[in-house]
Amino acid sequence: MNMETNHWVCMMCERDCSDGIHILSQFICTECEQDMCRTEVEDDLYDYFVSRLRSLWGEMMTLDPEQNGST
């Protein structure tokens, strides 16, 4: 039996990963997802994560309202 594993590039660390979450057209690996949850506001990584997530917000704002469930 041949089981294929899908891989995606994480929008945070840009590594090729197989486990994580999909948000809109982007992917965040499990490690980065956990890092984001543990990162304190004072941490330098916090600003990086916020800036990367803002790109998702911009993508969401360009979607057709019927695509994202808005009325």
N, C-alpha and C positions, 0 to 999 in steps of 0.2 A: 504494500500500500504506500503510495507516494503522497506525503502531506507537505504542501507548500506553505511556507511562512511568509506573510506579507511584511515588508519593511517600508518605513516612511522616514523622512528626514525631519528631525525635531526643529521647530521654529526657534527654540531657545538656544540649544547647544549645537545645532546643525549636524548632529551625529545620525547615522543610520540606525534605526531602532525598530523593534517589533512590538513592544508593549507601551501603551500610553493611551491618551485620549485625543479624539478628533473634535476640533471646534471650528465650525464653518469649514473652510477649505484647508485649515492648518492642522498640524499634529504636534502634541507636546508629549515627550517621553515620560515614563513613570518616574524616572530619577529627577527630572526637572520639575515635574508636578509636585513631588515631595519636597524638593528644595524651595519651591515657591511658598508652600504651606508653612515651612519652618523659618523662612526669612523674616527677620525683624525690620521694621521701617528704617532703623538706623544703619542697616547693612548696605554696603555699596551695591550688592546684587539687587536690592529692592528696586532701585531706579531703573536698572536694566530690564527687570521683569515687567515693570509698569510700562516702559516704552515699547517693548515687544507686544504686550497685550493691547496697547492703544492701536496698533496696526490692525488688530482684529476688529476693534470698534469701528475704525474707518472702513473696513471691508463690509461690516454689517450695515453701515449707513448707506452704502451704495447698492444694497440689494433691493430688488423689487419688493414692495410691501407684501405682495401675495406670496413670495418665496419664504419670508421669515415669519409669517403668521400674523402680521399687523393688519389692522383694518383701517 
